Amino acid sequence: MMLPRVVSRRDLLAGAAGWLAGPERPNILFVLADDLGWKDTGFNGSDFYETPNLDRLTGEGMTFSQAYACGANCAPSRACLLSGQYTPRHGVYAVGNTKRGPVPKMRLEPVPNKEYLEPSAVTLAEALRTAGYATGLFGKWHLGDANGSEPRAQGFDEYFDPRFPDPNRKRDLPADPKGIYSLTNAAGDFIAKHRDRPFFAYVAHHAIHSALEARPATLEKFRAKAKGAQHNNALYAACVYDLDDGVGRLLRRVSDLGLERRTLLVFTSDNGGTQQSLQEPLRGSKGCYYEGGIREPMIVRWPGRVAPGSNCAVPVANVDFYPTFLEVAGGPRPAGHALDGESLLPLFAGRGKLKREAIYWHFPGYLDLPVPRGRDADFRTRPVSAIRKGDWKLLLYHEEWQLDGGHARIGSNNAVELYNIAADGGERTNLAGENTAKREELLRDLLRWFKEIRAPLPDRRNPQYAPG
């Protein structure tokens, strides 16, 4: 397959509409849930929540069992998705700031956070618009709303969010919890409007992010249901169910418009589930870099191109969507804008692997509120970086690495954790002291990646640290 040509950012922003135009190019419908954990769906085994539309979708497309977000909470994950870049390139590491939690318990000064995606970043929407796609965002942006960082300045022709500007405080009408149905209707109208040209519809739900909301009848349904052994929160279940209902309505709109076979659909989430919903057998939840914080439900449907009822266990990440959609659209790669992901088209076609060897994470700060089976009683995470290579995952904790002897004391300072995810998906057995060869291999790769991507490291002591 020919590689996409490279164009300048000037060309991108001017919008070279019509380049490689043609009816054979599929529409792209990307549906993103907010805080929906890997175990929060019926098809991944929840014993209480119900997702009938998503469960049905797994029979129509490909389910990815090891799909990852490149950030463990909302803003960095979305920045990775829309820029196609790992966190060190765009500098969005957290929501708000990277110094969240009890400051006297922080041993290092965190790397400062950016609260917006730089206007200089060439977003996925900009790249697809250049390729001739109509672009629309329906829902949560969360990457800045001024100085050129707002959605319409970052490539979206249309933008609608009834919960802007403060979605975490807004309360919705009972018939439209979390704005699910407003967003669904707006996205459906956009799709109908652009049915005769390729479109990119990005539907970024606010569900199921706190505060939880649900339709009264849905809530009563789950209050009356027998509780599961793992999941039993009726309001959480009702919010998940209404989100699933919104997805189902949007899929029916696509079908009614006769666009189903011409549309590549991706459903996934932005990060792990919250502490309100255990993700076992995965460890942790939103905000940490154990599997429960970064592994996501993911389904791809593309009639005629993706086998129905198929499954893929290859690790993929949300930085992969940018190059995937560009290849699908036949669009040019932006000059001067590095892409860290890899096109997933070989996996869609049933070919078993990608070219890359590893996926990386970098979080050089602190997030408050501990997670289930976390490393820490005070934080969801302390400064950490991670690498997933094949079946193996290594986490490097910077406090111990920077302050407790680094590699010279790696056998005793607890700076490194190593897990075989294939055998131990729950990350219960740290093999860093047992399999030193694999530990050193992944550690070398991670340290080399720091240099290649110029990852900023938290290397200054916190003067307010008060041990004990």
LOSEVO-297511 format. One record per residue (C-alpha): residue in one letter; y, z, x. Coordinates in pm, whole numbers, plus 50000, padded with zeros to 5 digits. Layout:
AYZX
...
END
This chain:
M500005000050000
M503454991150133
L505695020150225
P508915023350023
R511965009650195
V514605034250319
V518135032650183
S521275052450256
R522525081050041
R525485058949946
D523075033649800
L521195061149622
L524245076049458
A525595041849364
G522345036749173
A520575004749258
A519305001048903
G516844973248858
W515224975549203
L511554968249151
A512214968848778
G509254960548564
P507344971948258
E504304981448464
R506025011748611
P505075043048416
N507345067648252
I507255102248412
L507145133148192
F507235165248393
V506805197848199
L507485230148388
A506735264648248
D508665295148368
D506595324348504
L503355311748352
G500625325348578
W497445307848687
K495335330948469
D497675328848166
T495955298448013
G492785294247814
F491425267748051
N491735291748345
G489935319448163
S492325342947986
D490385365247751
F493275369947505
Y495955343247540
E495445309747366
T496625275547488
P494835250247265
N497095220747350
L496835226047724
D493095231647694
R492805198447511
L494945181947778
T492435191748047
G489925169147870
E492385140247882
G493355142948247
M492785160248579
T492955197948629
F494055210348971
S492485244049051
Q494465250449370
A498015239749293
Y500805259249458
A504505266049423
C506355266549756
G508415296349640
A507175327649467
N510025329749219
C512225307049012
A515085293249222
P513295286049552
S510385269849372
R512725246649181
A514675238849497
C511435228449668
L510385207649368
L513655188749329
S514445184249699
G510855177649810
Q511505202050095
Y510195235450216
T512535265350192
P513855265050554
R515435230950492
H517425239950180
G517895277450234
V517165288249876
Y514765317249927
A515315339649625
V517225344949303
G520535361249389
N519915374649736
T517185382949986
K518105419750015
R516575432649694
G515095467349688
P515605500549869
V517715491050172
P516755522150378
K513135509950366
M513955475550508
R513235473950880
L514925440250932
E518115423350820
P517005394750593
V518095358850642
P520945352250393
N520155332750078
K521765302149923
E522155304249547
Y522465266849488
L521035233849604
E523485216849837
P525145185749690
S524125167350007
A520465170849910
V519085138949759
T517215151649458
L514145136849296
A516325127348999
E518755108349224
A515925089649390
L514325080049059
R517635069748907
T518155046649204
A514745031549129
G515965022648780
Y514735052748583
A516695070048309
T516775106948402
G517065137248178
L516765174948227
F515995196547928
G516115233548005
K516435255448311
W518215241948620
H518865274548811
L520235257649123
G523995260849080
D526545250548818
A529675242249022
N530955223049324
G528625193649288
S525435213549246
E525195210248868
P522505187648713
R524705157948625
A526045157348981
Q522485158849115
G521025128348950
F520475136148582
D521975111948331
E521475136948051
Y521275174848054
F520655198947769
D520075236347782
P520835257647475
R520335289347679
F522925281847949
P524665299448120
D522835332948105
P519305327047977
N517965361148078
R520425378247842
K520455353347556
R518405360247245
D517265331247032
L516665325446663
P513185336346550
A512245300246477
D513215289046829
P512045315447080
K513155308747438
G514695276247309
I511205260647311
Y511725238547009
S515345228947084
L514275216947428
T511235199047286
N513295180647026
A515995170747277
A513405157747524
G511665138547246
D514955122247142
F515645112247503
I512185096747530
A512705077447206
K516105065347322
H514685051947650
R511345039647523
D512035004247648
R512765013548011
P511155037148260
F512315073048223
F511965106048406
A512055134948158
Y512075169048322
V511335195548059
A511975229348222
H511075256447973
H512505291547978
A509235304747836
I507675327447926
H510265344248149
S511425378548033
A512685388847790
L509675377447591
E510255361047253
A507935345846992
R507945333546635
P507185362346396
A504045345846258
T502705339846609
L503325375846705
E501455388046398
K498545365246487
F498055382746820
R498755417646691
A495785412146462
K493555398146736
A491005419446922
K492285428047269
G490765413047579
A489455433247871
Q492085418248105
H494885406447877
N496055424447565
N499855421547537
A500475406147193
L504075395947262
Y503165379747593
A500295361347424
A502565349847142
C505165336347386
V502455317247574
Y501125303347246
D504555291247133
L505145274847471
D501805256847431
D502805246447079
G506025231347216
V504015211347471
G501725199247195
R504645187646981
L506125168347272
L502795151447342
R502535141046978
R506045126346996
V505025105747299
S501915093947116
D503825085646796
L506205064147001
G503265044747144
L504075056047498
E501005076447585
R499285050247800
R502525041847981
T503395077748068
L502365098848366
L502405134948248
V502375165348472
F502245201148345
T502605230748581
S504555263248636
D507215274748880
N505535306249017
G502975332648939
G502855353948627
T504905385748604
Q503595421148646
Q503085421548268
S500035399148306
L497285405648559
Q496195374548748
E492805387748864
P490745376249036
L493895365049217
R495865391449402
G499465399849312
S501975382949084
K505395366549081
G507455373449392
C504635378649642
Y502865353449863
Y499325363249775
E497575338649547
G498735354949222
G502355348549317
I502135312049415
R499065295749259
E499825276248940
P498075260248646
M498395222448677
I497225192748471
V497905155648523
R497315129448254
W497745092448324
P495585070648099
G493765043548287
R494635058548626
V493385094648611
A489855101148490
P489755122548174
G488075156148210
S488225154848590
N488905182948834
C490465185049180
A490085214549419
V492275200349698
P495245223349768
V498495206949652
A502075219549636
N505175212849431
V506855195149725
D504255167949663
F505745156749332
Y508765140049493
P506805115449711
T504225110749434
F506795100649174
L508655078849423
E505485059649497
V504725056049128
A508255043049066
G508215019749366
G511405036749475
P513045038849818
R512795070150029
P516255084350098
A517485080350453
G518305112750631
H516495134050375
A513155147150500
L510285150150253
D507705176850332
G505125167550070
E502545140150040
S501845115849758
L499025127549534
L498035092649420
P494805092849626
L493745124349443
F494675109349107
A492335080549191
G489485104549269
R489585100949646
G488845135049789
K491515144250042
L495055140650173
K496225132850525
R498005165850590
E496225195750735
A498265224650595
I500765237850339
Y503455262850447
W505595290450297
H508565309150444
F510305339150285
P512545357950534
G513735385350297
Y512875413450057
L512055413949685
D511885446749495
L509215459049250
P505625461249378
V502855438249253
P499235445849156
R497125450349470
G500195443749681
R500625452450045
D503545475249971
A504475503149727
D508205494549738
F508475456649744
R506845426049593
T507105412349941
R508715419650273
P509635391050510
V506575368750536
S505455333550620
A502135317850532
I499925287950598
R497015273850395
K494745251350603
G491475240150455
D489715270650313
W491805294550522
K495085312250458
L497095332850705
L500085354950627
L502465366050903
Y504565396850825
H507745396351029
E508525433651047
E505335441251238
W505525408551434
Q509125413651543
L509165451351589
D505605462751663
G504575442751964
G504005407951822
H501025389251960
A500465414552241
R499425440451979
I498045417251716
G494815436851699
S496525468551580
N499995461451439
N498865446551105
A501255417151143
V498645391351042
E496315388150745
L493635361150732
Y491555351650427
N488895326150348
I490145314950007
A486965295749926
A484835327149963
D487475353249882
G490055339349640
G491145374749559
E492225380949921
R490325413749945
T488885410950296
N491295405950584
L489385386850855
A492175386551116
G490305410751341
E486905394951287
N487545357551308
T490035357151593
A489475320251670
K490555309651321
R493405334951329
E494745320351653
E494385284651527
L496405290751211
L498915312851389
R499575285451646
D500095260251367
L502495283351184
L504555291651493
R504725254751582
W505915247351228
F508725273051267
K510055252951561
E509595219051400
I511405228451079
R513865252251250
A512935280751024
P515455309451047
L513645341851133
P514685377251041
D514965390751395
R517695417451371
R517005454151297
N518455468850981
P520925496051094
Q520465513750758
Y516705516950798
A515595552950746
P511875558050817
G509935584350630
END
